[in-house]
Structure formats: structure tokens, C-alpha cells
């Protein structure tokens, strides 16, 4: 129950931030493709018991096109996890995504997803912590046919003043993720490319305690139509 309260408090803080930044469009400058985006993110994972192989994980993300609060996406995601081995986590989950348009408009579209994921962890030497994430998504978008997408992410964390991330640890966090579309035809004569997008990220992290870390970094997202930078502030909790 105590862990659940911590998760709820963190999600509540994100929703408060979403409310604060959702001021009327007339009170703000219009975001452009060159505007620096802002992504605020909370990630959690927990096991049902110390020796259990089962657990849950999830994240809530408020993504803004700019510092003025133009909504890019509000993403809520959670899944049931199973660990067949100490360094492997399998996940089955779902997500809901609300996407806003860039610039002066206030229109939004909604997407629902189901996803399957495999996360493999390894340590290289004493301090280089590597994770490989493979994710398959089934997507239902407004005004589009059913779609699938496949993602691979490589994460690297390197603690600078200890061998693992714990209280007081300063660390470098890096990742690169590539997205590939399954179905190319999305309906009504429209199509998408095989390559969907790539995300390249670098950050500094700090361990607040044994199970909570904070990261502040920069991510460059590249699609076929757009390349855009994002500042990212994220909280990571493990229970």
C-alpha cells in the first residue's frame, strides 16, 4: 500500500503540471518546428513481493512542443511484468495517447495501444550498465486503419562516483531507440514510411535514494518529416 501511495503521488504531481501548462493558446506564443520541446516523465516498476517473478511497470509522460505549454502528447502506459531470469523482464501492457497539433491549433487525436516487451540487462566491467529493449505495438489511431510498430532501444547508464546507482550517485544516461512501422497503408489512400523515427538521448542522472533517480537531458527525435530537440526531465522509481 505504501508503494502504491508513492506511485499515486507522483502521477498526481504530473497531472497538476499538465493542468498548469494547459493555459489558453491565445496567452502563448505559437510553437514551431524549431521550438525546443519539453518532456516531463515519470517511470515506475515494482514486484508484488521480494521473491515474486511478477510485477507491474508503467509511465506517465507530459510532452510539450515548447516551453510555453503547447501540448504535444499526454501518454499513460502500464503493463504486467514477468521475470523468467534475473536479467530478463517480459511485459504485456496497454497505453493511451492524446496528441495535440503543433502551433496555434487546439485539435487533438487519440490513440490506444497494446504492447509486448522484452528487457534484457547486462553489466560490462564494473560500471557500464546496459539494457536492450524490444517492443512490439498494436495501435488504434483515430481516422486511421489498424497499425503495428516495432521498436528497439539501447540504454547505457554509467555511474561516475559508485559502481551502481544509489543515494548520491551521479551518472551518465544514454539511449538510442529506432522505430519501424509494420503496416504501410493507414487508410483512405494514405501511407507511412518503413522508418518511423529515431530518438538519440544524453543526460546526467542523480540517485535521490536507493530506488529513485532523477535525469535531466536532451533528446533529438528524427522522423522523415521533422528533426526536433527535446529537453527531458524524468523520475525513475523501482519498488
Secondary structure, DSSP 8 states (H G I E B T S, - for coil): -HHHHHHHHHHHHHHHHHHHH---GGGS----TTS-EEEEEEEEEEESSTT-SEEEEEEEEEEESSTT--EEEEEEEEEEEEEEETTEEEEEEEEEEEEE-SSS---EEEEEEEEEEEEEEEEETTTEEEEEEEEEEEEEETTS--EEEEEEEEEEEEESSSSS--TT-EEEEEEEEEEEES--EEETTEE--SEEEEEEEEEEEEEEETTEEEEEEEEEEEESS-EEEEEEEEEEEE-
